[in-house]
Amino acid sequence: MSQRRACVVLSIDRSSVRYRRRRPDDAHIREAMKQVASERRRFGY
């Protein structure tokens, strides 16, 4: 079954099926947050 036909049957928009998130690479921020969390345990609470 084609994607177009399946979307019509399910009554959903094709753009929502094809949507791909574009997130920036934030690995350095995550590492900094982990470092602060390990130094100061109560900050995560």
DSSP file (Angstrom, degrees, kcal/mol; ACC not computed):
  #  RESIDUE AA STRUCTURE BP1 BP2  ACC     N-H-->O    O-->H-N    N-H-->O    O-->H-N    TCO  KAPPA ALPHA  PHI   PSI    X-CA   Y-CA   Z-CA
    1    1 A M              0   0    0      0, 0.0     2,-0.1     0, 0.0     0, 0.0   0.000 360.0 360.0 360.0 139.9    0.0    0.0    0.0
    2    2 A S     >  -     0   0    0      1,-0.1     4,-2.4     4,-0.0     5,-0.2  -0.341 360.0-119.5 -75.9 158.3    1.3    3.4   -0.8
    3    3 A Q  H  > S+     0   0    0      1,-0.2     4,-2.2     2,-0.2     5,-0.2   0.901 113.9  52.7 -63.1 -41.1    2.1    6.0    1.8
    4    4 A R  H  > S+     0   0    0      1,-0.2     4,-1.8     2,-0.2    -1,-0.2   0.925 111.1  45.7 -60.8 -45.9   -0.5    8.4    0.4
    5    5 A R  H  > S+     0   0    0      1,-0.2     4,-2.4     2,-0.2    -1,-0.2   0.902 111.2  52.1 -67.1 -41.1   -3.2    5.8    0.4
    6    6 A A  H  X S+     0   0    0     -4,-2.4     4,-2.3     1,-0.2    -1,-0.2   0.897 109.1  50.7 -62.5 -39.9   -2.4    4.7    3.9
    7    7 A C  H  X>S+     0   0    0     -4,-2.2     5,-2.1     2,-0.2     4,-0.9   0.875 109.6  50.5 -66.3 -36.7   -2.6    8.3    5.2
    8    8 A V  H  <5S+     0   0    0     -4,-1.8     3,-0.4     2,-0.2    -2,-0.2   0.923 111.1  48.8 -65.3 -43.2   -5.9    8.8    3.5
    9    9 A V  H  <5S+     0   0    0     -4,-2.4    -2,-0.2     1,-0.2    -1,-0.2   0.902 117.7  40.1 -63.0 -41.6   -7.3    5.6    5.1
   10   10 A L  H  <5S-     0   0    0     -4,-2.3    -1,-0.2    -5,-0.2    -2,-0.2   0.521 107.1-127.1 -86.0  -5.9   -6.0    6.6    8.6
   11   11 A S  T  <5 +     0   0    0     -4,-0.9     2,-0.3    -3,-0.4    -3,-0.2   0.907  62.9 132.9  59.3  46.0   -7.0   10.3    8.1
   12   12 A I      < -     0   0    0     -5,-2.1     2,-0.2    -6,-0.1    -1,-0.2  -0.894  61.6-102.6-123.3 158.4   -3.6   11.6    9.0
   13   13 A D    >>  -     0   0    0     -2,-0.3     4,-0.9     1,-0.1     3,-0.6  -0.559  19.7-138.6 -78.5 138.0   -1.4   14.2    7.2
   14   14 A R  H 3> S+     0   0    0     -2,-0.2     4,-1.9     1,-0.2     3,-0.3   0.822 101.4  63.2 -66.3 -30.6    1.5   12.9    5.1
   15   15 A S  H 3> S+     0   0    0      1,-0.2     4,-0.6     2,-0.2    -1,-0.2   0.837  99.8  53.3 -65.3 -30.1    3.7   15.7    6.4
   16   16 A S  H <4 S+     0   0    0     -3,-0.6    -1,-0.2     1,-0.2    -2,-0.2   0.806 108.4  50.4 -73.6 -27.6    3.4   14.3    9.9
   17   17 A V  H  < S+     0   0    0     -4,-0.9    -2,-0.2    -3,-0.3    -1,-0.2   0.870 114.7  42.9 -74.1 -37.1    4.5   10.8    8.7
   18   18 A R  H  < S+     0   0    0     -4,-1.9    -1,-0.2     2,-0.0    -2,-0.2   0.489  85.4 127.5 -87.0  -4.2    7.5   12.2    6.9
   19   19 A Y     <  -     0   0    0     -4,-0.6     2,-0.4    -5,-0.2    -3,-0.1  -0.305  35.9-173.6 -61.5 130.2    8.6   14.6    9.7
   20   20 A R        -     0   0    0     -2,-0.0     2,-0.1     2,-0.0    -2,-0.0  -0.995  23.0-125.6-124.6 125.7   12.2   14.3   10.9
   21   21 A R        -     0   0    0     -2,-0.4     2,-0.6     1,-0.1     0, 0.0  -0.412  14.3-153.4 -68.3 143.0   13.4   16.2   13.9
   22   22 A R        +     0   0    0     -2,-0.1    -1,-0.1     2,-0.0    -2,-0.0  -0.893  20.8 175.5-118.7  99.6   16.4   18.4   13.4
   23   23 A R        -     0   0    0     -2,-0.6     2,-0.1     1,-0.0     3,-0.0  -0.842  30.2-118.5-105.2 139.7   18.2   18.8   16.7
   24   24 A P        -     0   0    0      0, 0.0     2,-0.8     0, 0.0    -1,-0.0  -0.395  37.5 -98.3 -70.2 153.9   21.5   20.6   17.1
   25   25 A D        +     0   0    0      1,-0.1     3,-0.2    -2,-0.1     4,-0.1  -0.637  50.2 166.4 -75.0 110.4   24.4   18.6   18.4
   26   26 A D     >  +     0   0    0     -2,-0.8     4,-2.2     1,-0.1     5,-0.2  -0.095  28.5 125.7-118.6  34.1   24.5   19.5   22.0
   27   27 A A  H  > S+     0   0    0      1,-0.2     4,-2.3     2,-0.2     5,-0.2   0.882  74.4  53.3 -62.0 -38.9   26.9   16.8   23.3
   28   28 A H  H  > S+     0   0    0      1,-0.2     4,-1.9     2,-0.2    -1,-0.2   0.869 109.2  49.0 -66.4 -34.8   29.3   19.4   24.9
   29   29 A I  H  > S+     0   0    0      2,-0.2     4,-2.3     1,-0.2    -1,-0.2   0.907 110.2  51.1 -69.5 -41.5   26.3   20.9   26.8
   30   30 A R  H  X S+     0   0    0     -4,-2.2     4,-2.4     1,-0.2    -2,-0.2   0.911 109.7  49.9 -61.3 -42.5   25.2   17.4   28.0
   31   31 A E  H  X S+     0   0    0     -4,-2.3     4,-2.2     2,-0.2    -1,-0.2   0.907 110.0  50.5 -63.6 -41.2   28.7   16.6   29.2
   32   32 A A  H  X S+     0   0    0     -4,-1.9     4,-2.3     1,-0.2    -1,-0.2   0.902 110.7  49.6 -63.5 -40.4   28.9   19.9   31.1
   33   33 A M  H  X S+     0   0    0     -4,-2.3     4,-2.5     1,-0.2    -2,-0.2   0.900 110.4  49.9 -65.3 -40.5   25.5   19.2   32.8
   34   34 A K  H  X S+     0   0    0     -4,-2.4     4,-2.1     2,-0.2    -1,-0.2   0.884 109.7  51.9 -64.6 -38.1   26.7   15.7   33.8
   35   35 A Q  H  X S+     0   0    0     -4,-2.2     4,-1.9     2,-0.2    -2,-0.2   0.933 111.6  45.4 -65.1 -45.5   29.9   17.2   35.3
   36   36 A V  H  X S+     0   0    0     -4,-2.3     4,-2.7     1,-0.2    -2,-0.2   0.905 112.3  52.4 -63.7 -40.8   27.9   19.7   37.4
   37   37 A A  H  < S+     0   0    0     -4,-2.5    -1,-0.2     1,-0.2     7,-0.2   0.857 110.2  48.0 -64.5 -35.0   25.5   17.0   38.4
   38   38 A S  H  < S+     0   0    0     -4,-2.1     3,-0.3     1,-0.2    -1,-0.2   0.833 115.0  45.2 -75.7 -30.6   28.3   14.7   39.6
   39   39 A E  H  < S+     0   0    0     -4,-1.9     2,-0.6     1,-0.3    -2,-0.2   0.894 124.5  31.5 -75.9 -40.7   30.0   17.5   41.5
   40   40 A R    ><  -     0   0    0     -4,-2.7     3,-1.6    -5,-0.2     4,-0.5  -0.826  69.9-173.7-123.7  90.6   26.9   18.9   43.2
   41   41 A R  G >  S+     0   0    0     -2,-0.6     3,-0.8    -3,-0.3     4,-0.3   0.794  79.8  57.0 -56.9 -34.8   24.4   16.0   43.7
   42   42 A R  G >  S+     0   0    0      1,-0.2     3,-0.8     2,-0.2    -1,-0.3   0.623  86.4  78.2 -79.5 -11.3   21.5   18.2   44.9
   43   43 A F  G <  S+     0   0    0     -3,-1.6    -1,-0.2     1,-0.2    -2,-0.2   0.843  90.8  55.0 -64.5 -32.6   21.4   20.3   41.8
   44   44 A G  G <         0   0    0     -3,-0.8    -1,-0.2    -4,-0.5    -2,-0.2   0.681 360.0 360.0 -74.1 -17.1   19.6   17.6   39.9
   45   45 A Y    <         0   0    0     -3,-0.8    -1,-0.3    -4,-0.3    -2,-0.2   0.474 360.0 360.0 -78.7 360.0   16.9   17.4   42.6
